Amino acid sequence: MDLRPPTVRRLLEHLERLPGVGPRTAQRLAEHLLTVPPDDLEAFAESLRALNQTVTLCPECCLLTEEVPCAVCADPGRDRSLILVVEEPTTAWSVESTGEYHGLYHALLGHLSPLHGVGPDDLSIDRLEERCRSGDVAEVILATDPTVEGETTALYIARRLQPLEVSLSRPASGIPVGGEVATVDRVTLAQALQLRRTV
Ligand SMILES: [Zn+2]
């Protein structure tokens, strides 16, 4: 007999779809949520509801934002000759937390993965190329993850941007092979960005 009330069962189904959450963790999270004070639970529910209503992608750089353009694109103090290309918008949060980067960003919204049917048109590469054609951009730092897919994506973009007058670089080593840019500690990340190498 399934003793789980239908509402709790639906919650468990949603929790189990989250990355890294299996049935046991989902059950622990549900147990916890059932003890949370009503106001906190309502605030939590509201933040979930607001996700698809107020958060959008910056039409310029594809970072997550509630203002258009995003805070980086709108900031006159940023170096507009430099674009740091990352796979996911959230990686920019890690880079920004180093306090060492003052250029613009471009989130690809993933990486090339022929096996999973992800081609160039599924990423924001056209938009990146357009930005590079605008004339203000002097350097593009390809900070895709040092995985096979990330390297393939960086190579593809480098080929696409080659005819344009922008210099292309990759962050220096320090980001472990197979790792993710977003998970590297601040000092290493800041160093990797400073000591970049030309592609
Ligand atoms: Zn932006």
Residues whose N, C-alpha, C, O or C-beta is under 5 A from the ligand:
A	BS01	ZN	C58 E60 C61 C62 L63 P69 C70 C73
